[in-house]
Amino acid sequence: MNAQEVTFGAKAGLNISSWAGDNTEDLDSRTSFHLGATAEISSNDVFSVQPELLFSSQGVKAEFSDSGLDTSFSLVINYIQILNH
């Protein structure tokens, strides 16, 4: 039986999210971030798993103008993601 080797790390990045579908042409992409922790667990030279725990902020934003009334909003959706690669 081989000993397992575990290494830990941090992960951060940029999110550019948008929605696609019917009646979404007025929605703009939203720029945000993700960050979290990762580990790599190696059981031998060939096989390893990489679990991650991430916080990811996503969503869309929009601006509307109707009869001289300007309106803007952002829809923010925050996720906690558990991933395994």
VEXRODO-15514 format. One line per 4 residues: number of its first residue (from 1); their letters; for each residue x, y, z of N, C-alpha, C, O. Coordinates in steps of 0.001 Angstrom, whole numbers. Atoms other than C-alpha are relative to their C-alpha. Layout:
NUM> A> X Y Z X Y Z X Y Z X Y Z; ... $
//
This chain:
1> MNAQ> 850 -1176 0 0 0 0 895 1240 0 1822 1346 804; -769 -1236 113 1381 3408 -1018 -561 1072 915 -1761 1117 1184; 446 -1142 -810 1264 6485 1179 -601 1058 -913 -138 1250 -2037; 624 -1067 776 -983 9289 -32 736 1309 235 1149 1621 1352 $
5> EVTF> -605 -1327 -94 512 12681 -779 -1095 1036 -223 -1840 947 -1199; 1033 -1027 89 -1722 15730 -194 667 1368 -57 1510 1694 779; -463 -1386 92 -978 19283 -1340 -1222 913 -29 -2253 563 -604; 1104 -950 -94 -3183 22313 -655 351 1274 -757 1524 1594 -948 $
9> GAKA> -223 -1252 697 -3643 25565 -2538 -1219 894 32 -2284 516 520; 1087 -982 104 -5770 28617 -3134 -313 217 -1478 531 8 -2349; 433 -224 1377 -7737 29479 -6241 -811 1289 -46 -1666 1515 811; 762 -1237 188 -9049 32844 -7460 -53 303 -1486 850 -63 -2238 $
13> GLNI> 117 -322 1413 -10276 34137 -10774 -1122 966 -285 -1831 1425 610; 974 -956 508 -12507 36351 -12834 -1181 -741 -602 -989 -1695 -1355; 1220 509 625 -16124 35521 -13745 -579 1081 -901 -692 2239 -499; 797 -866 872 -17864 37091 -16726 -1222 -828 -369 -1145 -1731 -1201 $
17> SSWA> 1188 830 164 -21403 35751 -16631 -1086 751 -752 -1183 1977 -691; 1148 -553 719 -24453 36279 -18816 -1058 -1091 -108 -802 -2252 214; 1089 942 201 -27776 34623 -19576 -322 -70 -1474 -186 919 -2196; 415 188 1388 -28937 33204 -22885 -1409 -590 -2 -1786 -1333 905 $
21> GDNT> 1347 531 110 -32455 32422 -24017 -941 1038 -580 -501 2075 -1077; 1017 -916 506 -35695 34102 -25042 -46 1272 840 43 1212 2066; 168 -1305 -654 -36045 37822 -24199 1155 382 923 929 994 1967; -1159 -373 -813 -32511 38227 -22826 903 986 -724 2021 1237 -275 $
25> EDLD> -851 -901 775 -31223 40681 -25446 304 1308 723 1271 1981 365; -238 -1232 -750 -31465 43603 -22975 909 -210 1210 1212 749 1920; -842 291 -1151 -29272 41869 -20365 1470 36 -393 1856 -515 -1424; -1436 -101 236 -25551 42654 -20175 733 -967 916 212 -1376 1953 $
29> SRTS> -794 879 -844 -22820 40452 -18810 436 728 1272 525 1955 1305; -424 -540 -1294 -21694 40945 -15210 1381 -559 309 1604 -1767 216; -1355 405 -352 -18040 40852 -14184 110 -109 1508 -267 810 2235; -143 228 -1432 -17266 39382 -10774 1197 -917 244 2151 -890 -534 $
33> FHLG> -1163 782 -404 -14932 36884 -9081 -412 -1358 547 -1583 -1594 847; 152 1224 -786 -14520 33418 -7624 1284 -222 789 2367 169 354; -1166 313 -818 -12200 32254 -4857 -295 -1203 869 -1449 -1501 1178; 199 1174 -828 -11631 29188 -2769 1279 -745 280 2382 -233 86 $
37> ATAE> -1121 859 -375 -9403 26352 -1649 -33 -1275 -826 -1096 -1742 -1237; -113 1224 775 -8148 23302 -3484 1019 -929 656 1892 -478 1397; -958 987 -484 -6285 20114 -2615 236 -1009 -1116 -653 -1249 -1934; -278 1096 926 -4606 17427 -4697 459 -1196 820 1442 -1128 1558 $
41> ISSN> -284 1214 -759 -4594 13926 -3264 489 -1045 -992 -281 -1531 -1821; -615 971 911 -2209 11567 -5080 181 -1323 723 751 -1369 1813; -204 1314 -592 -2310 7854 -4372 1191 -715 -632 1777 -1611 -23; -1193 527 666 432 7012 -6901 395 979 -1104 -157 2077 -1171 $
45> DVFS> -469 -894 1063 2226 8518 -9919 -1017 196 -1116 -880 1119 -1919; 956 -29 1110 -760 7894 -12207 -1349 587 398 -1996 1234 -426; 1368 -357 -403 -3913 8637 -10185 20 1041 1117 772 925 2085; 204 -994 -1059 -4952 11704 -8169 -1391 589 -143 -1983 534 -1222 $
49> VQPE> 1261 -735 20 -8129 13590 -7254 277 1411 493 1207 1645 1266; -187 -1404 -370 -8492 17347 -6853 -1329 601 436 -2040 1167 -394; 1228 -640 -480 -11406 18482 -4658 213 1510 168 1309 1966 491; -47 -1457 -140 -12226 22210 -4577 -1264 485 695 -2342 -79 507 $
53> LLFS> 1126 -699 -615 -14478 24432 -2472 108 1449 -434 1060 2139 -66; -60 -1337 590 -15290 27695 -4287 -1223 833 360 -2339 320 445; 1066 -994 -56 -17351 30810 -3663 26 721 -1343 1069 1230 -1754; 68 -592 1332 -18530 32171 -7022 -1171 970 -69 -2306 598 230 $
57> SQGV> 1031 -1013 158 -20462 35393 -7642 -276 181 -1487 642 439 -2265; 380 -79 1407 -22383 35519 -10932 -1264 829 -136 -1771 1339 863; 1240 -730 211 -25413 37226 -12502 7 795 -1283 816 539 -2174; 133 -865 1178 -26438 39853 -15064 -332 1417 460 -681 1641 1618 $
61> KAEF> 429 -1366 -286 -27084 43583 -15241 -735 535 -1218 -543 60 -2337; 810 -551 1083 -29475 45668 -17303 -292 1465 260 -328 1920 1403; 427 -1396 -56 -30401 49254 -18072 -1157 173 -968 -1094 -276 -2113; 1190 -228 808 -33809 50312 -19381 -342 1485 17 -108 2177 1008 $
65> SDSG> 481 -1367 70 -35183 53637 -20532 -1381 -33 -649 -1532 -496 -1779; 1367 11 509 -38934 54086 -20969 -686 1291 442 -787 1564 1638; 721 -1254 -256 -40805 57411 -21218 801 943 893 245 1569 1795; -847 -906 -758 -37855 59360 -19815 428 -517 1359 1133 180 2089 $
69> LDTS> -370 604 -1275 -37467 57035 -16826 1122 -1008 -240 930 -2013 -923; -1141 904 137 -34030 55403 -16634 79 -916 1213 29 -463 2356; -72 998 -1062 -33758 52208 -14627 1169 -938 -280 1401 -1329 -1424; -1051 1006 132 -30818 49912 -14005 -55 -938 1198 -456 -543 2293 $
73> FSLV> -35 963 -1094 -30431 46771 -11932 1084 -1041 -272 1512 -1250 -1407; -916 1141 72 -28015 43960 -11211 -643 -1157 738 -1138 -999 1853; 455 1225 -642 -29102 40433 -10450 1250 -772 398 2000 -1216 -472; -1199 654 -518 -26419 38841 -8251 -399 -1360 566 -1298 -1453 1401 $
77> INYI> 228 1351 -494 -26377 35087 -7648 1334 -518 521 2308 -598 -227; -1214 515 -616 -23786 33702 -5225 -114 -1506 184 -1139 -2005 648; -39 1448 -101 -22814 30030 -5303 1138 -447 903 2195 182 933; -1079 744 -625 -20807 27772 -3053 55 -1327 -748 -895 -2109 -728 $
81> QILN> -139 1162 861 -19485 25046 -5319 992 -996 615 2050 -612 1113; -905 1070 -401 -17949 21714 -4348 296 -795 -1271 -605 -1389 -1863; -402 629 1250 -15998 20285 -7279 1016 -1102 273 1733 -1057 1273; -1009 1042 -87 -13913 17158 -7801 485 -295 -1403 -299 -672 -2274 $
85> H> -583 250 1331 -11556 16785 -10754 821 -1266 29 1395 -1654 -988 $
//
